[in-house]
Amino acid sequence: MTRIVYLNGSWLPETEAKVSIFDRGFTMADAIYEVTCVLDGMLIDYGPHAARLKRSAAALGIPVPLSDEELLDAHRQIVAMNKLDQGMIYLQLTRGEQDRDFAYPPEDTPPTLVMFTQAKNALKNPAAEKGIKIATVPDLRWGRRDIKTVQLLYPSMAKMEAKARGCDDAWLVEDGVVTEASSATAHIITGGKLITRELSHALLPGVTRAGVLELAGRHGLEIEERAFTVAEARAADEAFITSATNFVLPVVSIDGATIGTGRPGPVARDLRQLYIDTRRAAAI
């Protein structure tokens, strides 16, 4: 089925949607994005995703061309038009079209806003049952990782390096400690504590991260927000990642070292189910 996509206020078949070769998202990676999960045709954690979009846009001085109400309506419309039951909505906002120049275009340059859907069976993910294998890779990204930009080449390279080493994903390491996964937040469970990196410019403020930490705290799990080393992670009782469409995925090995029993641990399993249940109930 040909998808219907959103482009600058118009709804178009995906084959007809075109963006200028002079768009700064193409020439300069001058763009941000968000991914919102859809379950049962409803939006999961939409509010925090919309809020993060606005923070990223403000950090780069890119105007969001839709009001809060219009943005929510566009998300609902694209779900309905594509009859999406499970999957994701990808949104990309660029600074707009300009003849190539390192300097920004005038402030009144119209931004480019694109949205499209991708179907995905997020609930029945085989990786949640067997766990994933992680390879550690040096973190060579730029310093403002808290802004959700489209500068994703190095995370893609890191993921491909992990796959070349027989793993599913990469954890990025800087100054001896883990920052995050290639496209997710990294967590470990040690001595009954959930340990995850504190928020800073070094990593993205994950929406799923925030939701999972809230659920963990509500259910009595002690939380410690701090950096942890690769050695700590390898010695942990459990490890897992969190992201918008993967929810909670257990990690069963890091650089070949078995984590815990080598199978998904009880904390990760419970947090995954709690997150899915509470988010489905609160979906809009």
Rosetta silent file (secondary structure, phi, psi, omega in degrees, C-alpha in Angstrom):
SEQUENCE: MTRIVYLNGSWLPETEAKVSIFDRGFTMADAIYEVTCVLDGMLIDYGPHAARLKRSAAALGIPVPLSDEELLDAHRQIVAMNKLDQGMIYLQLTRGEQDRDFAYPPEDTPPTLVMFTQAKNALKNPAAEKGIKIATVPDLRWGRRDIKTVQLLYPSMAKMEAKARGCDDAWLVEDGVVTEASSATAHIITGGKLITRELSHALLPGVTRAGVLELAGRHGLEIEERAFTVAEARAADEAFITSATNFVLPVVSIDGATIGTGRPGPVARDLRQLYIDTRRAAAI
SCORE:     score description
SCORE:     0.000 S_00000001
   1 L     0.000  132.561  176.228    0.000    0.000    0.000 S_00000001
   2 L   -72.915  126.308 -179.457    1.271    3.461   -0.899 S_00000001
   3 L   -76.697  152.993  169.296    1.536    5.516    2.266 S_00000001
   4 E   -96.934  128.690 -178.154    0.115    8.986    2.692 S_00000001
   5 E  -119.293  162.841  178.674    2.744   11.371    4.056 S_00000001
   6 E  -105.098  131.919  175.861    2.688   14.917    5.392 S_00000001
   7 E  -142.831  107.486  173.317    4.801   17.617    3.744 S_00000001
   8 L    49.656   49.089  175.052    4.504   21.281    4.708 S_00000001
   9 L    91.185   -4.703 -179.265    0.754   21.269    5.242 S_00000001
  10 E  -114.172  147.925  173.381   -0.145   18.884    2.409 S_00000001
  11 E  -104.419  123.401 -171.765   -1.136   15.221    2.453 S_00000001
  12 E  -137.210  151.189  166.922    0.437   13.350   -0.454 S_00000001
  13 E   -60.218  144.740 -175.872    1.100    9.810   -1.680 S_00000001
  14 L   -56.787  -28.450 -179.155    4.672    8.960   -0.718 S_00000001
  15 L   -73.709  -14.318 -177.232    5.639    8.781   -4.409 S_00000001
  16 L  -106.141   -8.165 -177.502    4.647   12.428   -4.918 S_00000001
  17 L   -81.077  122.922 -177.176    6.269   14.021   -1.851 S_00000001
  18 L  -130.510  141.320  175.698    9.438   15.920   -2.820 S_00000001
  19 L  -119.727  141.132 -177.270   11.900   18.035   -0.837 S_00000001
  20 L   -60.150  144.069  173.957   14.286   20.501   -2.481 S_00000001
  21 L   -66.955  -13.205  178.607   17.910   19.483   -2.989 S_00000001
  22 L   -94.432    3.757  177.981   18.720   22.850   -1.397 S_00000001
  23 E   -64.812  135.014 -176.492   16.969   21.984    1.858 S_00000001
  24 H   -67.495  -19.484  172.464   19.424   22.410    4.757 S_00000001
  25 H   -64.503  -31.251  179.784   18.377   19.067    6.167 S_00000001
  26 H   -84.304  -44.295 -174.162   19.946   17.558    3.038 S_00000001
  27 H   -85.428  -27.429 -172.596   22.995   19.798    2.626 S_00000001
  28 L  -128.044    2.489 -170.805   23.876   20.492    6.282 S_00000001
  29 L    52.174   34.975 -177.592   22.012   17.919    8.417 S_00000001
  30 L   -89.431   73.532 -172.649   20.384   21.056    9.836 S_00000001
  31 E  -161.877  158.595  176.017   17.330   19.243   11.132 S_00000001
  32 E  -125.326  167.767  179.369   15.759   17.504   14.102 S_00000001
  33 E  -150.073  165.253  172.375   13.408   14.559   14.345 S_00000001
  34 E  -142.130  152.638  175.024   11.064   12.664   16.636 S_00000001
  35 E  -128.495  121.889  178.412    9.661    9.148   16.619 S_00000001
  36 E  -113.970  129.950 -179.613    6.320    8.418   18.279 S_00000001
  37 E   -78.696  147.457  176.282    5.146    4.857   18.785 S_00000001
  38 E  -122.190  126.157  173.120    1.639    3.776   17.782 S_00000001
  39 E  -129.239  134.838 -179.804   -0.187    0.897   19.478 S_00000001
  40 L    56.596   29.966 -179.550   -3.797   -0.034   18.764 S_00000001
  41 L    73.361   15.139 -177.072   -3.943    2.970   16.439 S_00000001
  42 E  -121.809  156.799 -176.996   -3.182    5.311   19.372 S_00000001
  43 E   -87.323  130.432 -178.769   -0.205    7.538   20.209 S_00000001
  44 L   -98.950  126.124  177.069    2.157    6.357   22.969 S_00000001
  45 L    53.980   38.843 -175.280    3.779    8.989   25.233 S_00000001
  46 H   -61.630  -44.054 -176.036    2.853   11.681   22.711 S_00000001
  47 H   -55.144  -50.944  177.923    3.093   14.601   25.157 S_00000001
  48 H   -62.871  -34.171  177.853    6.745   14.047   26.114 S_00000001
  49 H   -67.425  -42.600  178.411    7.715   13.511   22.474 S_00000001
  50 H   -64.182  -38.794  179.194    6.039   16.763   21.413 S_00000001
  51 H   -65.808  -40.389  179.311    7.718   18.586   24.297 S_00000001
  52 H   -66.999  -37.639  175.997   11.148   17.223   23.323 S_00000001
  53 H   -56.898  -45.693 -179.040   10.559   18.286   19.712 S_00000001
  54 H   -65.892  -37.240  177.936    9.948   21.840   20.890 S_00000001
  55 H   -65.484  -44.384  179.135   13.077   21.782   23.089 S_00000001
  56 H   -62.807  -43.992 -179.755   15.241   20.554   20.208 S_00000001
  57 H   -62.242  -42.674  179.867   13.751   23.142   17.850 S_00000001
  58 H   -65.015  -38.137 -179.403   14.321   25.932   20.370 S_00000001
  59 H   -62.869  -31.092 -179.845   17.937   24.846   20.944 S_00000001
  60 H  -102.064   -2.076  179.511   18.644   25.247   17.212 S_00000001
  61 L    70.670   31.413  176.756   16.375   28.232   16.606 S_00000001
  62 L  -101.258  123.949  179.882   14.112   26.367   14.160 S_00000001
  63 L   -73.479  141.129  172.775   10.458   27.415   14.350 S_00000001
  64 L   -87.446  116.966 -169.828    7.809   24.697   14.671 S_00000001
  65 L   -76.916   -6.733 -179.948    5.260   25.663   11.993 S_00000001
  66 L  -114.409  146.833  172.821    2.257   24.000   13.678 S_00000001
  67 L   -70.411  169.199  178.678    0.519   24.855   16.933 S_00000001
  68 H   -57.443  -43.577 -178.739    0.327   22.195   19.658 S_00000001
  69 H   -67.104  -41.587  179.406   -3.224   21.361   18.607 S_00000001
  70 H   -65.773  -37.449 -179.543   -2.354   21.218   14.901 S_00000001
  71 H   -66.650  -44.035  177.500    0.646   18.963   15.562 S_00000001
  72 H   -62.918  -42.814  179.508   -1.433   16.494   17.568 S_00000001
  73 H   -61.775  -39.328  178.934   -4.140   16.549   14.892 S_00000001
  74 H   -63.688  -39.820  177.624   -1.548   15.822   12.182 S_00000001
  75 H   -62.927  -43.538 -179.455   -0.298   12.800   14.147 S_00000001
  76 H   -67.547  -38.515  179.878   -3.833   11.476   14.502 S_00000001
  77 H   -65.008  -41.661 -176.609   -4.627   12.094   10.853 S_00000001
  78 H   -68.860  -30.965  173.894   -1.565   10.274    9.555 S_00000001
  79 H   -64.681  -47.340 -177.878   -2.433    7.246   11.688 S_00000001
  80 H   -66.080  -43.972 -177.511   -5.983    7.212   10.343 S_00000001
  81 H   -63.104  -32.536 -177.922   -5.007    7.801    6.703 S_00000001
  82 L  -100.988    5.873  178.304   -2.539    4.917    6.766 S_00000001
  83 L    49.206   45.935 -175.647   -4.714    2.640    8.922 S_00000001
  84 L   -83.684  119.537  177.301   -1.729    2.148   11.213 S_00000001
  85 L   -94.645  -49.218  176.667   -2.380   -0.235   14.088 S_00000001
  86 L  -132.338  137.989  177.528    1.188   -0.815   15.322 S_00000001
  87 E   153.561 -139.532 -174.076    4.328    1.028   14.332 S_00000001
  88 E  -149.917  156.513  170.313    5.744    4.517   14.429 S_00000001
  89 E  -112.509  123.037  175.444    5.390    8.054   13.158 S_00000001
  90 E   -99.606  129.086  177.409    8.619    9.699   12.025 S_00000001
  91 E  -122.091  132.960  176.266    8.675   13.502   12.059 S_00000001
  92 E  -130.227  131.495  179.799   11.521   15.613   10.646 S_00000001
  93 E  -122.385  120.943  179.155   11.829   19.382   10.908 S_00000001
  94 E  -112.701  167.139  179.750   14.536   21.231    8.957 S_00000001
  95 L   -72.965  -10.566  175.007   15.579   24.878    8.827 S_00000001
  96 L   107.965 -168.397 -172.009   14.244   25.020    5.273 S_00000001
  97 E   -93.300  135.172  179.693   15.530   25.734    1.786 S_00000001
  98 L  -160.961  141.313  171.145   18.602   27.857    1.093 S_00000001
  99 L   -57.652  139.923 -168.278   21.402   27.982   -1.480 S_00000001
 100 L   -54.247  125.470 -177.935   24.256   26.141    0.269 S_00000001
 101 L  -161.167  139.984  176.904   25.868   28.335    2.928 S_00000001
 102 L   -69.374  -31.662  176.645   27.312   27.710    6.379 S_00000001
 103 L   -72.520  145.517  178.479   25.495   30.790    7.674 S_00000001
 104 L   -64.111  152.630  173.300   21.813   30.327    8.520 S_00000001
 105 L   -72.546  173.504  176.849   19.219   31.692    6.095 S_00000001
 106 L   -54.833  151.269 -175.136   17.022   34.660    7.114 S_00000001
 107 L   -62.600  -22.960 -178.790   14.827   34.019   10.150 S_00000001
 108 L   -88.799    9.316  176.502   11.655   34.191    8.057 S_00000001
 109 L   -65.827  126.478 -178.955   12.735   31.233    5.887 S_00000001
 110 L   -65.194  131.191  175.798    9.911   28.654    6.034 S_00000001
 111 L   -73.120  166.240  175.558   10.996   25.421    7.742 S_00000001
 112 E  -108.143  125.938  179.450   10.342   22.016    6.177 S_00000001
 113 E  -122.249  122.458 -177.710    8.134   19.624    8.143 S_00000001
 114 E  -125.166  141.664  173.146    7.769   16.009    7.043 S_00000001
 115 E  -139.410  139.203  171.722    5.910   13.104    8.647 S_00000001
 116 E  -147.325  164.360 -178.949    5.543    9.487    7.572 S_00000001
 117 E  -108.271  156.554  170.709    4.528    6.182    9.137 S_00000001
 118 E  -137.874  127.199  177.227    6.246    2.808    9.398 S_00000001
 119 E   -76.748  139.499  178.837    4.416   -0.369   10.359 S_00000001
 120 L  -159.399  133.443  175.123    6.135   -2.488   13.028 S_00000001
 121 L   -83.641   84.668 -174.629    4.959   -5.220   15.363 S_00000001
 122 L   -73.240  -26.885 -175.921    6.442   -3.634   18.463 S_00000001
 123 L   -75.145  -35.858 -178.342    4.606   -5.870   20.929 S_00000001
 124 L  -107.046   71.321 -179.537    5.902   -9.180   19.559 S_00000001
 125 L   -97.354  114.411 -178.962    9.593   -8.429   19.315 S_00000001
 126 H   -56.182  -29.318 -179.513   11.698  -11.624   19.339 S_00000001
 127 H   -65.200  -26.102  178.754   14.583   -9.663   20.857 S_00000001
 128 H   -70.654  -25.739 -178.898   12.511   -9.097   23.995 S_00000001
 129 H   -85.740  -36.288 -175.929   12.303  -12.860   24.508 S_00000001
 130 H  -104.950  -16.765 -176.680   15.915  -13.788   23.849 S_00000001
 131 L    85.563  166.422 -178.567   17.741  -10.529   24.661 S_00000001
 132 E  -118.801  155.748  177.663   20.292   -8.645   22.573 S_00000001
 133 E  -103.153  136.870 -174.839   24.079   -8.747   22.338 S_00000001
 134 E  -115.422  139.616  168.324   26.036   -5.499   22.689 S_00000001
 135 E  -114.838  139.840  177.518   29.454   -4.436   21.399 S_00000001
 136 E   -89.667  141.270 -175.683   31.140   -1.367   22.847 S_00000001
 137 E  -138.738  142.104  177.049   32.378    1.297   20.416 S_00000001
 138 E   -58.302  140.470  178.944   34.137    4.655   21.053 S_00000001
 139 L   -89.169  106.499 -176.856   31.698    7.583   21.156 S_00000001
 140 L  -112.909   21.449 -178.901   32.904   10.000   18.455 S_00000001
 141 L   -78.614  171.840  177.633   29.711   12.047   18.063 S_00000001
 142 L   -70.158  170.677 -170.534   29.383   15.812   18.463 S_00000001
 143 L   -78.344  -19.761 -176.359   28.927   17.296   21.937 S_00000001
 144 L  -100.257   65.460 -178.357   25.219   18.279   21.849 S_00000001
 145 L   -76.866   -9.248  176.755   23.663   14.839   21.905 S_00000001
 146 L   -73.794  -14.560  175.662   20.781   16.166   23.996 S_00000001
 147 L   -94.582  128.636 -173.857   19.378   17.724   20.801 S_00000001
 148 L   -84.478   75.932 -178.227   17.639   15.091   18.666 S_00000001
 149 E   -88.726  169.020  177.955   19.294   15.981   15.364 S_00000001
 150 L   -87.302   13.964  177.186   19.474   13.943   12.161 S_00000001
 151 L   -77.323   77.262 -169.792   23.262   13.672   12.497 S_00000001
 152 L  -112.986   10.419 -178.331   23.023    9.887   12.648 S_00000001
 153 H   -63.709  -46.939 -177.524   25.889    8.698   10.464 S_00000001
 154 H   -66.342  -42.995  173.279   28.193    7.789   13.344 S_00000001
 155 H   -56.726  -36.544  176.143   25.474    5.901   15.290 S_00000001
 156 H   -64.471  -42.867  177.610   24.780    4.007   12.049 S_00000001
 157 H   -61.548  -41.161  179.914   28.490    3.228   11.711 S_00000001
 158 H   -64.027  -41.869  178.559   28.575    2.056   15.341 S_00000001
 159 H   -63.763  -40.910  179.287   25.594   -0.246   14.800 S_00000001
 160 H   -67.342  -35.359  174.879   27.196   -1.708   11.691 S_00000001
 161 H   -62.486  -42.495  178.425   30.451   -2.252   13.600 S_00000001
 162 H   -61.821  -43.716 -179.725   28.465   -4.107   16.263 S_00000001
 163 H   -64.982  -36.663  177.571   26.789   -6.290   13.632 S_00000001
 164 H   -64.270  -24.477  178.803   30.164   -7.050   12.054 S_00000001
 165 L   -95.421   12.679  176.070   31.231   -8.329   15.481 S_00000001
 166 L    80.756   20.433 -178.889   28.190  -10.613   15.734 S_00000001
 167 L  -113.764  172.441 -177.596   26.161   -8.312   17.986 S_00000001
 168 L   -94.719  -29.634 -175.961   22.798   -6.585   17.700 S_00000001
 169 E  -156.498  170.703  179.464   23.681   -3.065   18.802 S_00000001
 170 E  -114.659  144.501  164.338   26.459   -0.831   20.110 S_00000001
 171 E  -105.749  130.304 -176.201   26.979    0.941   23.404 S_00000001
 172 E   -90.200  135.046 -172.775   29.006    4.110   22.917 S_00000001
 173 E  -123.135  131.153  179.571   31.858    4.734   25.347 S_00000001
 174 E  -137.414  130.146 -179.225   33.556    8.049   26.162 S_00000001
 175 L    54.207   35.733  174.289   36.221    8.664   28.825 S_00000001
 176 L    85.136   -3.315 -178.885   35.808    5.116   30.067 S_00000001
 177 E  -125.144  156.717 -178.411   32.061    5.283   30.707 S_00000001
 178 E   -78.046  132.510  172.659   28.973    4.387   28.690 S_00000001
 179 E   -90.820  -63.216  178.429   26.994    7.273   27.216 S_00000001
 180 E  -166.046  179.349  174.533   24.125    5.460   25.473 S_00000001
 181 E   -81.039  178.371 -177.320   23.312    2.907   22.780 S_00000001
 182 L   -61.385  -32.928  178.404   23.349    3.762   19.087 S_00000001
 183 L  -149.687   38.951 -177.155   19.684    4.806   19.256 S_00000001
 184 L  -161.176  172.949  177.037   18.570    4.064   22.808 S_00000001
 185 E   -97.172  140.739 -178.859   19.346    4.619   26.502 S_00000001
 186 E   -99.321  138.989  179.573   21.594    2.154   28.357 S_00000001
 187 E  -139.765  152.471  171.078   20.753    0.816   31.831 S_00000001
 188 E  -133.243  157.948  174.001   22.147   -1.786   34.224 S_00000001
 189 E  -118.104  120.064 -179.381   20.795   -3.513   37.350 S_00000001
 190 E  -137.917  124.711  176.914   23.355   -4.089   40.113 S_00000001
 191 L    56.640   35.383  178.780   22.642   -5.062   43.708 S_00000001
 192 L    81.447    4.152  179.304   18.966   -4.233   43.361 S_00000001
 193 E  -107.852  141.807  170.041   19.649   -0.760   41.934 S_00000001
 194 E   -92.209  118.243 -178.981   18.763    0.552   38.495 S_00000001
 195 E  -112.960  128.091  178.127   21.775    2.564   37.321 S_00000001
 196 E  -147.416  154.120 -175.277   21.585    4.834   34.288 S_00000001
 197 L   -62.899  136.899  175.278   23.514    7.849   33.069 S_00000001
 198 L   -68.393  153.275 -178.179   22.380   11.237   34.417 S_00000001
 199 L   -72.376  142.100  178.755   21.037   13.688   31.836 S_00000001
 200 L  -169.074 -173.060  174.559   23.468   16.162   30.266 S_00000001
 201 L   -65.168  -14.700 -173.455   24.667   17.308   26.857 S_00000001
 202 L   -74.572  -18.175 -175.955   26.323   13.868   26.551 S_00000001
 203 L  -150.784  161.830 -179.369   23.120   11.953   25.831 S_00000001
 204 L   -76.509  136.795  173.874   19.551   12.290   24.637 S_00000001
 205 L   -74.465   90.457 -173.569   16.849   12.742   27.302 S_00000001
 206 L   -64.975  132.219  176.784   14.964    9.591   26.354 S_00000001
 207 H   -66.196  -44.814  178.376   11.185    9.716   26.639 S_00000001
 208 H   -66.741  -37.183  174.841   11.015    5.976   27.317 S_00000001
 209 H   -52.688  -50.867 -177.918   13.901    6.360   29.770 S_00000001
 210 H   -61.252  -42.903 -179.564   11.856    8.856   31.787 S_00000001
 211 H   -65.272  -41.679 -179.151    8.779    6.650   31.751 S_00000001
 212 H   -68.384  -39.762  177.458   10.664    3.540   32.800 S_00000001
 213 H   -63.468  -39.282  178.251   12.467    5.351   35.641 S_00000001
 214 H   -63.424  -43.309  179.020    9.139    6.642   36.938 S_00000001
 215 H   -66.182  -41.546  179.996    7.655    3.148   36.864 S_00000001
 216 H   -61.564  -45.318  179.284   10.741    1.630   38.500 S_00000001
 217 H   -64.214  -39.487 -179.436   10.645    4.164   41.328 S_00000001
 218 H   -64.789  -28.296 -178.828    6.916    3.691   41.821 S_00000001
 219 L  -101.279   21.050  167.796    7.448   -0.054   42.213 S_00000001
 220 L    86.654    8.577  179.029   10.185    0.280   44.814 S_00000001
 221 L   -84.974  129.161  178.020   13.322   -0.097   42.720 S_00000001
 222 E   -71.260  135.936 -176.559   16.192    2.125   43.876 S_00000001
 223 E  -117.966  133.553  177.874   17.468    4.375   41.076 S_00000001
 224 E  -126.556  111.197 -178.913   20.974    5.793   40.790 S_00000001
 225 E   -93.762  102.485 -179.672   21.551    8.289   37.978 S_00000001
 226 L  -162.036  164.456  175.850   25.267    8.255   37.254 S_00000001
 227 L   -72.261  150.018  175.145   27.769    7.143   34.664 S_00000001
 228 L  -133.969  152.067 -177.103   28.913    3.535   34.739 S_00000001
 229 E   -84.665  166.574  175.119   31.935    1.826   33.229 S_00000001
 230 H   -63.358  -38.660  179.181   31.986   -1.011   30.736 S_00000001
 231 H   -61.686  -42.156  176.060   33.446   -3.229   33.462 S_00000001
 232 H   -60.295  -42.659 -178.378   30.496   -2.430   35.731 S_00000001
 233 H   -63.776  -42.459 -179.760   28.093   -3.238   32.931 S_00000001
 234 H   -64.879  -29.278 -178.783   29.749   -6.587   32.224 S_00000001
 235 L   -92.490    1.899 -174.966   29.514   -7.492   35.912 S_00000001
 236 L   -70.116  159.122  175.331   25.904   -6.358   36.299 S_00000001
 237 L   -72.217  -38.259  177.536   23.027   -8.625   37.277 S_00000001
 238 E  -146.809  162.436  171.487   20.998   -7.351   34.326 S_00000001
 239 E  -147.509  153.628  178.117   21.277   -4.794   31.549 S_00000001
 240 E  -161.575  166.071  173.736   18.767   -3.365   29.115 S_00000001
 241 E  -119.171  158.745  175.114   18.049   -0.532   26.700 S_00000001
 242 E  -130.438  140.389  174.964   14.996    1.686   26.343 S_00000001
 243 E  -160.475  170.757 -169.591   13.629    3.429   23.256 S_00000001
 244 L   -63.072  -40.970 -176.575   10.327    4.564   21.757 S_00000001
 245 L  -105.438   -8.246  174.694    9.540    1.549   19.594 S_00000001
 246 L  -101.788  -11.564  179.935   11.554   -1.116   21.431 S_00000001
 247 E    61.001 -106.709  176.916   10.259   -0.146   24.896 S_00000001
 248 E  -122.154  121.863  178.166   12.564   -2.211   27.165 S_00000001
 249 E  -120.156  121.438  179.430   14.960   -4.713   25.569 S_00000001
 250 E   -67.300  146.091  174.016   17.133   -6.945   27.781 S_00000001
 251 E  -106.812  128.227 -176.411   20.883   -7.150   27.106 S_00000001
 252 E  -110.458  -11.323  173.170   22.364  -10.634   27.587 S_00000001
 253 E  -156.758  149.827  177.924   26.004  -10.024   26.655 S_00000001
 254 E  -131.741  118.088 -177.472   28.470   -7.154   26.317 S_00000001
 255 L    51.655   37.733  178.386   31.638   -7.662   24.269 S_00000001
 256 L    86.470  -11.615  178.311   31.155  -11.407   24.660 S_00000001
 257 E   -83.947  127.833 -178.899   30.771  -11.286   28.463 S_00000001
 258 E   -71.867  133.928  177.471   27.538  -12.916   29.629 S_00000001
 259 L   -96.315  123.721 -179.453   25.242  -10.667   31.665 S_00000001
 260 L    58.859 -125.617 -178.710   23.614  -12.425   34.605 S_00000001
 261 L   -86.627   -3.526 -175.675   22.286  -15.809   33.526 S_00000001
 262 L    84.651    6.314  176.412   22.636  -14.991   29.838 S_00000001
 263 L  -127.949  159.740  178.366   18.868  -14.699   29.532 S_00000001
 264 L   -52.542  131.092 -176.983   16.509  -11.714   29.949 S_00000001
 265 L   -84.514  165.117 -175.819   16.334  -10.874   33.649 S_00000001
 266 H   -65.472  -34.670 -179.043   13.186  -10.434   35.758 S_00000001
 267 H   -66.909  -46.980  179.156   13.552   -6.674   36.267 S_00000001
 268 H   -62.320  -42.382  178.988   13.820   -5.946   32.553 S_00000001
 269 H   -61.459  -45.757 -178.629   10.909   -8.276   31.772 S_00000001
 270 H   -65.538  -42.397 -179.552    8.711   -6.682   34.439 S_00000001
 271 H   -65.567  -37.244  177.680    9.586   -3.133   33.411 S_00000001
 272 H   -61.057  -47.943 -178.270    8.843   -3.919   29.775 S_00000001
 273 H   -67.516  -39.626  176.836    5.391   -5.257   30.601 S_00000001
 274 H   -60.327  -44.281 -179.305    4.652   -2.398   33.005 S_00000001
 275 H   -62.953  -47.257 -179.342    5.644    0.153   30.403 S_00000001
 276 H   -61.258  -46.525 -176.945    3.512   -1.437   27.690 S_00000001
 277 H   -63.470  -46.451 -176.618    0.477   -1.815   29.963 S_00000001
 278 H   -70.892  -36.275 -178.971    0.578    1.713   31.373 S_00000001
 279 H   -73.769  -36.949  175.622    1.269    3.384   28.032 S_00000001
 280 H   -63.353  -39.140 -179.439   -1.477    1.507   26.213 S_00000001
 281 H   -67.358  -29.996 -176.909   -3.895    2.530   28.929 S_00000001
 282 H  -100.624    3.883 -176.341   -2.872    6.201   28.654 S_00000001
 283 L   -62.737  152.898 -177.766   -2.548    6.355   24.842 S_00000001
 284 L  -122.389    0.000    0.000   -4.358    9.153   22.999 S_00000001
